[in-house]
């Protein structure tokens, strides 16, 4: 643990998660601040798993009561999400719509106790030929449907039930990779199988589709706002369910083809080193990049919620077109601002004169918010941190075909 910059409370959280997922011996300092450990686990969307064995931990009575109260609310949210997944299956089945859950319960089933894997919504994919029919069915059942700027999903809402209806592959990096992604997703619904457990019935993706989706989802959020330990653990418990030979046969050729093999190795090695997951030969031994990845996750938290300044670093990292090995950070910043302008001023898509106005307006607005205390981002520090992150991303060779 000494090789990376994490706090004592973060180290304790990792130890507890490793214990409950992979049987890692509990090794937590007796004087640890348990409220801070809870806070860290919340920022990583892992409180239920970190405190699964709370009655066995040396926590004071009052603090235990506070933690248990919070955990109960988290479990109620998860149960509501399971009901949402079951409702989805009934609705799709009754209307003959070909679909597959993605993430959510598909990820949770690989955990020792699935109900402890945090969830917040219901994500699913509908076969292209059934998309319009699915939209009409949800509207008829009282949902509001919002077409977002996203190129791959709509938002469905009814009361407290929130769903994302996916109709295209997520995280396609460029036009060159697009045909491969479309190929990989082409039989997602066809190969999905119906699974019934203690919480409901759902249609879940094949092993390959599930692995590919959670890995591309991991990458999609890693460079912009960041991912949490939940994303790392989703991959860890999934790959741990395979023998070395099974995993290589299912994934190696196809992940190398799209430049995601090394990312998969790095995530797995981080779980081996910091969570006690058993090592397998396919994972390799590049622990340096695994260290950097884990430190990045620990610093940022789930979707960047632990470090609010992280979002500003994104200006120098994510240009939404270039991969980690291309373009300088200044070029990335301009491309990020262009994308930001399109998001906030949709008219810029057809009126290019709005771009130079945006280049002046949005930086000045940021400067004003900085002066008035509405934003606290340190531009120099953000630029420095972005360089460290990009160096790690380059080592992962994201979306570069690998041998």
C-alpha positions as CSV (number, residue, x, y, z in Angstrom):
1,X,0.0,0.0,0.0
2,X,2.9,2.4,0.6
3,X,3.7,2.8,-3.1
4,X,0.6,4.9,-3.8
5,X,-0.8,8.1,-2.3
6,X,-3.9,7.0,-0.3
7,X,-5.1,7.8,3.2
8,X,-5.2,5.4,6.1
9,X,-9.0,5.4,5.8
10,X,-8.8,4.5,2.1
11,X,-6.5,1.7,2.9
12,X,-8.9,0.4,5.5
13,X,-11.8,0.6,3.0
14,X,-9.8,-1.4,0.5
15,X,-9.0,-4.0,3.1
16,X,-12.6,-4.4,4.1
17,X,-13.8,-4.7,0.5
18,X,-11.0,-7.2,-0.2
19,X,-12.1,-9.2,2.8
20,X,-15.7,-9.4,1.8
21,X,-15.1,-10.1,-1.9
22,X,-12.0,-12.3,-1.9
23,X,-11.4,-13.4,1.7
24,X,-8.5,-11.0,2.4
25,X,-7.5,-11.0,6.1
26,X,-8.9,-8.0,8.0
27,X,-6.1,-5.6,8.9
28,X,-7.5,-2.3,10.1
29,X,-5.8,0.0,12.6
30,X,-7.6,0.0,15.9
31,X,-7.7,3.8,16.1
32,X,-9.1,4.3,12.6
33,X,-11.8,7.0,12.1
34,X,-14.8,4.8,11.0
35,X,-16.9,7.8,10.0
36,X,-14.1,8.7,7.5
37,X,-14.0,5.1,6.3
38,X,-17.7,5.2,5.6
39,X,-17.3,8.5,3.8
40,X,-14.6,7.1,1.6
41,X,-16.7,4.0,0.8
42,X,-19.7,6.2,-0.1
43,X,-17.5,8.2,-2.5
44,X,-16.6,4.9,-4.2
45,X,-20.2,3.6,-4.2
46,X,-19.1,0.6,-2.1
47,X,-20.5,1.1,1.5
48,X,-22.6,-2.0,1.6
49,X,-19.7,-4.3,0.7
50,X,-17.1,-2.4,2.8
51,X,-19.3,-2.8,5.9
52,X,-20.9,-6.1,5.1
53,X,-19.3,-7.5,8.3
54,X,-19.9,-4.5,10.5
55,X,-20.9,-6.5,13.6
56,X,-17.4,-8.0,13.5
57,X,-15.6,-4.7,13.4
58,X,-14.4,-2.7,16.5
59,X,-16.7,0.2,15.9
60,X,-18.4,2.1,18.7
61,X,-22.1,1.6,19.4
62,X,-23.2,5.1,18.3
63,X,-21.1,5.0,15.1
64,X,-22.3,1.5,14.3
65,X,-25.9,2.7,14.6
66,X,-25.3,5.6,12.2
67,X,-23.6,3.4,9.7
68,X,-26.3,0.7,9.8
69,X,-29.0,3.3,9.3
70,X,-27.2,4.5,6.1
71,X,-26.6,1.0,4.9
72,X,-30.3,0.2,5.3
73,X,-31.2,3.1,3.0
74,X,-28.7,1.9,0.4
75,X,-30.1,-1.6,0.5
76,X,-33.6,-0.3,0.0
77,X,-32.4,1.6,-3.1
78,X,-30.9,-1.6,-4.4
79,X,-34.1,-3.6,-3.8
80,X,-36.1,-0.9,-5.7
81,X,-33.7,-1.2,-8.6
82,X,-34.2,-5.0,-8.6
83,X,-37.9,-4.4,-8.8
84,X,-37.3,-2.0,-11.7
85,X,-35.3,-4.7,-13.5
86,X,-38.1,-7.3,-12.9
87,X,-40.8,-4.8,-14.1
88,X,-38.7,-4.2,-17.3
89,X,-38.5,-7.9,-18.0
90,X,-42.3,-8.3,-17.7
91,X,-43.0,-5.3,-19.9
92,X,-40.6,-6.4,-22.6
93,X,-41.7,-10.0,-22.5
94,X,-45.4,-9.1,-22.6
95,X,-44.8,-6.9,-25.7
96,X,-42.5,-9.2,-27.5
97,X,-39.5,-6.8,-27.5
98,X,-36.0,-8.2,-27.8
99,X,-33.8,-6.6,-25.1
100,X,-31.0,-7.2,-22.7
101,X,-30.1,-5.7,-19.4
102,X,-26.6,-4.1,-19.3
103,X,-24.6,-3.5,-16.2
104,X,-26.9,-3.3,-13.1
105,X,-28.1,-6.8,-12.1
106,X,-25.9,-8.3,-14.8
107,X,-22.9,-7.0,-12.8
108,X,-24.4,-7.8,-9.3
109,X,-24.8,-11.5,-10.0
110,X,-21.1,-12.1,-9.8
111,X,-20.8,-10.7,-6.3
112,X,-20.9,-13.0,-3.3
113,X,-24.1,-11.2,-2.2
114,X,-25.6,-9.5,-5.2
115,X,-28.0,-7.2,-3.2
116,X,-24.9,-5.4,-1.8
117,X,-23.7,-4.1,-5.2
118,X,-24.8,-0.5,-5.3
119,X,-27.3,0.5,-8.1
120,X,-29.1,3.7,-8.9
121,X,-31.0,3.0,-12.2
122,X,-31.9,0.4,-14.8
123,X,-29.8,0.2,-18.0
124,X,-30.9,-1.9,-20.9
125,X,-30.4,-2.3,-24.6
126,X,-33.2,-2.8,-27.2
127,X,-32.6,-4.4,-30.6
128,X,-32.7,-1.7,-33.4
129,X,-35.8,-3.2,-35.1
130,X,-37.7,-3.0,-31.8
131,X,-36.6,0.5,-30.7
132,X,-39.7,2.5,-31.8
133,X,-42.0,-0.1,-30.5
134,X,-40.2,0.0,-27.1
135,X,-40.5,3.8,-26.9
136,X,-44.2,3.6,-27.6
137,X,-44.7,0.9,-24.9
138,X,-43.0,2.9,-22.3
139,X,-45.0,6.1,-23.2
140,X,-48.2,4.1,-22.9
141,X,-47.2,2.8,-19.5
142,X,-46.8,6.4,-18.1
143,X,-43.1,7.1,-18.7
144,X,-41.7,10.4,-19.9
145,X,-39.1,9.9,-22.6
146,X,-36.2,12.3,-23.1
147,X,-34.0,12.2,-26.1
148,X,-30.6,13.4,-24.8
149,X,-27.5,14.6,-26.6
150,X,-26.2,11.1,-26.1
151,X,-25.6,9.1,-29.2
152,X,-26.6,5.8,-27.5
153,X,-29.4,6.2,-25.1
154,X,-32.7,7.8,-24.1
155,X,-33.9,8.6,-20.5
156,X,-37.1,7.1,-19.2
157,X,-38.7,8.3,-16.0
158,X,-41.9,7.5,-14.1
159,X,-42.0,8.6,-10.4
160,X,-38.9,7.3,-8.7
161,X,-38.1,4.8,-11.5
162,X,-35.3,5.9,-13.8
163,X,-34.2,3.9,-16.8
164,X,-31.7,4.4,-19.6
165,X,-32.9,2.8,-22.9
166,X,-29.8,2.1,-25.0
167,X,-30.1,1.8,-28.7
168,X,-26.4,1.9,-29.8
169,X,-23.0,0.7,-28.5
170,X,-21.5,2.9,-25.8
171,X,-18.1,4.5,-26.0
172,X,-17.4,4.1,-29.7
173,X,-14.0,6.0,-29.9
174,X,-14.0,6.8,-33.6
175,X,-15.3,5.9,-37.1
176,X,-12.5,3.3,-37.5
177,X,-13.6,1.3,-34.5
178,X,-17.3,1.8,-35.1
179,X,-17.8,-1.3,-37.4
180,X,-16.1,-3.5,-34.8
181,X,-18.2,-2.2,-32.0
182,X,-21.4,-2.7,-34.1
183,X,-20.2,-6.2,-34.8
184,X,-19.6,-7.0,-31.2
185,X,-23.1,-5.6,-30.2
186,X,-25.0,-7.1,-33.1
187,X,-26.0,-10.3,-31.3
188,X,-26.4,-8.9,-27.8
189,X,-30.1,-9.4,-27.5
190,X,-30.1,-12.7,-29.5
191,X,-27.5,-14.2,-27.2
192,X,-29.0,-12.9,-23.9
193,X,-30.5,-15.5,-21.6
194,X,-33.3,-15.2,-19.0
195,X,-32.1,-15.6,-15.4
196,X,-34.3,-15.9,-12.3
197,X,-33.0,-15.4,-8.8
198,X,-34.3,-14.5,-5.3
199,X,-35.0,-11.0,-6.4
200,X,-36.7,-11.4,-9.8
201,X,-36.3,-12.4,-13.4
202,X,-34.3,-10.6,-16.1
203,X,-32.7,-11.1,-19.4
204,X,-28.9,-10.9,-19.1
205,X,-26.1,-10.6,-21.7
206,X,-23.6,-13.4,-22.6
207,X,-20.3,-13.5,-20.8
208,X,-18.5,-11.8,-23.7
209,X,-21.1,-9.0,-24.1
210,X,-21.2,-8.3,-20.4
211,X,-17.4,-8.1,-20.1
212,X,-17.0,-5.9,-23.2
213,X,-19.7,-3.6,-22.0
214,X,-18.4,-3.0,-18.4
215,X,-14.9,-2.6,-19.8
216,X,-16.0,0.0,-22.4
217,X,-18.1,1.7,-19.8
218,X,-15.1,1.9,-17.5
219,X,-13.0,3.5,-20.2
220,X,-15.8,5.9,-21.2
221,X,-15.8,7.5,-17.7
222,X,-12.2,7.0,-16.8
223,X,-10.7,9.8,-18.8
224,X,-13.4,12.5,-18.4
225,X,-14.9,12.4,-14.8
226,X,-13.4,9.2,-13.5
227,X,-14.6,5.8,-12.2
228,X,-15.0,4.4,-8.7
229,X,-14.1,1.2,-7.0
230,X,-17.5,-0.1,-7.9
231,X,-16.4,-0.2,-11.6
232,X,-13.1,-1.9,-10.7
233,X,-14.9,-4.5,-8.5
234,X,-17.5,-5.2,-11.3
235,X,-14.6,-6.2,-13.5
236,X,-12.7,-8.0,-10.7
237,X,-15.6,-10.3,-9.5
238,X,-16.5,-11.0,-13.1
239,X,-13.0,-12.1,-14.4
240,X,-12.5,-14.0,-11.2
241,X,-15.3,-16.3,-12.2
242,X,-13.2,-17.6,-15.2
243,X,-10.3,-20.0,-15.4
244,X,-7.3,-18.6,-17.1
245,X,-8.0,-20.6,-20.2
246,X,-11.7,-19.7,-20.4
247,X,-10.9,-16.0,-20.1
248,X,-8.2,-16.1,-22.8
249,X,-10.4,-18.0,-25.2
250,X,-13.4,-15.7,-24.6
251,X,-11.7,-12.3,-24.6
252,X,-8.0,-12.0,-25.6
253,X,-8.3,-11.9,-29.3
254,X,-11.4,-9.6,-29.4
255,X,-10.2,-7.2,-26.7
256,X,-6.8,-6.8,-28.3
257,X,-8.5,-6.1,-31.6
258,X,-10.1,-2.9,-30.1
259,X,-7.2,-2.0,-27.8
260,X,-8.8,-2.8,-24.4
261,X,-6.8,-5.9,-23.4
262,X,-4.2,-3.9,-21.4
263,X,-6.9,-1.9,-19.6
264,X,-8.5,-5.2,-18.5
265,X,-5.2,-6.4,-17.3
266,X,-4.5,-3.2,-15.3
267,X,-7.9,-3.3,-13.6
268,X,-7.4,-7.0,-12.7
269,X,-3.9,-6.4,-11.3
270,X,-5.2,-3.5,-9.1
271,X,-7.7,-6.0,-7.6
272,X,-5.0,-8.6,-7.1
273,X,-2.7,-6.2,-5.3
274,X,-5.1,-4.2,-3.3
275,X,-8.2,-6.5,-2.8
276,X,-6.5,-9.9,-2.6
277,X,-8.1,-11.3,-5.8
278,X,-6.2,-14.5,-7.0
279,X,-3.8,-13.8,-9.9
280,X,-4.1,-15.5,-13.2
281,X,-1.5,-15.7,-16.0
282,X,-3.5,-13.6,-18.5
283,X,-3.3,-10.6,-16.2
284,X,0.5,-10.1,-16.7
285,X,2.7,-8.3,-14.2
286,X,2.6,-4.6,-15.0
287,X,1.8,-3.6,-11.4
288,X,3.1,0.0,-12.0
289,X,0.2,0.9,-14.2
290,X,-2.1,-0.9,-11.8
291,X,-0.8,1.3,-9.0
292,X,-1.4,4.4,-11.0
293,X,-4.9,3.3,-11.9
294,X,-5.8,2.5,-8.3
295,X,-4.4,5.8,-7.1
296,X,-6.4,7.6,-9.8
297,X,-9.6,5.9,-8.7
298,X,-9.0,6.5,-5.0
299,X,-8.3,10.2,-5.6
300,X,-11.4,10.8,-7.9
301,X,-14.1,8.6,-6.6
302,X,-17.2,7.3,-8.4
303,X,-17.8,9.7,-11.3
304,X,-15.4,12.2,-9.7
305,X,-17.6,12.8,-6.7
306,X,-14.6,12.6,-4.2
307,X,-12.5,15.3,-6.0
308,X,-14.6,18.2,-7.4
309,X,-11.6,19.7,-9.1
310,X,-11.1,16.6,-11.2
311,X,-13.8,17.7,-13.6
312,X,-11.6,20.7,-14.5
313,X,-8.7,18.4,-15.3
314,X,-10.9,16.9,-17.9
315,X,-10.5,20.1,-20.0
316,X,-6.9,19.0,-20.7
317,X,-7.7,15.3,-21.1
318,X,-10.9,14.5,-22.8
319,X,-11.5,15.9,-26.2
320,X,-14.1,13.3,-27.1
321,X,-12.3,12.3,-30.3
322,X,-8.5,11.7,-29.7
323,X,-7.4,8.8,-27.6
324,X,-4.8,9.1,-24.8
325,X,-1.8,8.9,-27.1
326,X,-2.9,11.7,-29.5
327,X,-2.9,15.5,-29.4
328,X,-1.4,17.9,-26.9
329,X,-3.2,19.0,-23.8
330,X,-3.7,22.5,-25.3
331,X,-5.3,21.0,-28.4
332,X,-7.4,18.8,-26.2
333,X,-8.6,21.9,-24.2
334,X,-9.7,23.7,-27.4
335,X,-11.6,20.6,-28.5
336,X,-13.1,20.2,-25.1
337,X,-14.4,23.8,-25.2
338,X,-15.8,23.2,-28.7
339,X,-17.7,20.2,-27.4
340,X,-18.8,22.2,-24.4
341,X,-20.1,25.0,-26.7
342,X,-22.1,22.5,-28.7
343,X,-23.6,21.0,-25.5
344,X,-24.7,24.4,-24.1
345,X,-25.4,26.2,-27.4
346,X,-26.8,23.5,-29.8
347,X,-27.2,26.2,-32.5
348,X,-23.4,26.1,-32.8
349,X,-23.8,22.8,-34.7
350,X,-25.0,24.8,-37.7
351,X,-23.7,28.3,-36.9
352,X,-19.9,28.2,-36.6
353,X,-19.8,31.9,-35.7
354,X,-20.9,30.9,-32.2
355,X,-17.6,29.1,-31.5
356,X,-15.3,32.2,-31.2
357,X,-18.0,33.8,-29.0
358,X,-17.9,30.7,-26.8
359,X,-14.1,30.7,-26.6
360,X,-14.3,34.1,-25.0
361,X,-17.6,33.7,-23.0
362,X,-17.1,30.4,-21.2
363,X,-13.5,31.0,-20.0
364,X,-14.5,34.5,-18.8
365,X,-17.5,33.0,-17.0
366,X,-15.2,30.5,-15.4
367,X,-12.8,33.3,-14.3
368,X,-15.6,35.3,-12.8
369,X,-16.9,32.3,-10.8
370,X,-13.3,31.7,-9.7
371,X,-13.0,35.3,-8.4
372,X,-16.4,35.2,-6.7
373,X,-15.7,31.9,-5.0
374,X,-18.2,29.8,-7.0
375,X,-15.4,27.7,-8.4
376,X,-12.3,26.6,-6.6
377,X,-10.4,24.9,-9.4
378,X,-6.6,25.6,-9.5
379,X,-5.8,25.8,-13.2
380,X,-2.0,25.2,-12.7
381,X,-2.6,22.2,-10.4
382,X,-5.3,20.8,-12.7
383,X,-2.9,21.1,-15.6
384,X,-0.2,19.3,-13.6
385,X,-2.6,16.5,-12.5
386,X,-3.9,16.1,-16.0
387,X,-0.3,15.3,-17.2
388,X,0.0,12.5,-14.6
389,X,-3.3,11.0,-15.7
390,X,-2.5,11.2,-19.4
391,X,0.8,9.5,-18.8
392,X,-1.0,6.6,-17.2
393,X,-3.7,6.5,-19.9
394,X,-1.0,6.3,-22.6
395,X,0.5,3.3,-21.0
396,X,-2.9,1.6,-21.3
397,X,-2.8,2.1,-25.1
398,X,-6.6,2.6,-25.1
399,X,-8.3,1.7,-28.4
400,X,-5.0,0.9,-30.1
401,X,-5.0,-2.6,-31.5
402,X,-2.7,-4.7,-29.4
403,X,-0.7,-7.8,-30.3
